[in-house]
């Protein structure tokens, strides 16, 4: 079976506003489409995405014998020195033993017990922010979700509060490198941010080594397995990954979720009294995933849904599309907090399954429980950021009544 060619409309405003009807058309016409713009084979079906996440035939890191197409439009991260220094040991891009060893060490410093201990801090921070807002009109992202999520990750890692603004800027600049197509301007900005971030982190790690605290950066310097410890570059990459992964996706989940409720006429007030909060969280992450796709290289020729994917070709698993696949979810367009199948793809799967899912779920639980004390209303129509990969809004003006 041939793979149909398309030009994925990742810059089209209407598509960004609501990509799901187009993704549904893709799913119905073929399980895989080749995007001429990015050179990626797009995997749209739930079962295929799940299989690929678990399969050893696909890799998140570029194979050594991989030869780039001359017209390949994706950026090469190794062309950007500091961006690469902050990426080299990024778990998301590693495979095999190095991935498993690094992940094992990081997980030891990121235990569920240590995350649960942050609940009182989250509750205090969430209340403090919501007590400060103007109830008639406030930006759910800038006035609540961003400062909340950066404070939580800052507290977990042990970075000084006065530096949070800098992290926000660095993090926003760096994550632009992960979209389907990156402009030169965004790449230059990301490189400069990565340089500042790298130097800052290197100094902070030295400081924690001299004076260890009860925080994750100190723990990352101490954990060991079979006499192996994390190197300084590994810690820097991990901390930057935790800040970026831990912050953007959580902020966008809070935003996407509240907008999803309001646009579907679901009253926020006491929602958690009517349904299990855990189901609410999983269903909202399924419905509008904050991370829409991840790339993989094909290591060995593989057949997916009857279609041959050749060795060294590249694919993108479309998490948002998989989450709306009607063969996996009954009435997938509907928000249903009593669904029997809550197993979405938004936290990934297999060896790269989200390492911070326990933290994200707790952050969302505390936030939603506080937000659901109020009737939240949209003050105006929120506008999307324009990015497809990291799905969120520029601002979300809401009021409390
Ligand atoms: C709702 C919020 C979040 C969502 C939807 C999310 C989603 C994901 C997804 C889909 C992956 C897998 C990527 C792949 O397959 O290549 C992933 C990996 C990861 N996430 Fe999250 N994430 C969230 C929050 C967090 C938080 C709060 C942290 C930590 C502070 C975090 C840390 C990580 C790390 C370290 C990985 C890499 C794991 C590996 O490659 O072994 N995430 N996340």
Boltz pocket constraint, residues with backbone or C-beta under 6 A from the ligand:
constraints:
  - pocket:
      binder: B
      contacts: [[A, 60], [A, 91], [A, 92], [A, 93], [A, 94], [A, 103], [A, 153], [A, 241], [A, 242], [A, 243], [A, 245], [A, 246], [A, 247], [A, 249], [A, 250], [A, 253], [A, 285], [A, 290], [A, 291], [A, 294], [A, 295], [A, 345], [A, 346], [A, 347], [A, 348], [A, 349], [A, 351], [A, 352], [A, 353], [A, 354], [A, 355], [A, 356], [A, 357], [A, 359], [A, 360]]
      max_distance: 6.0
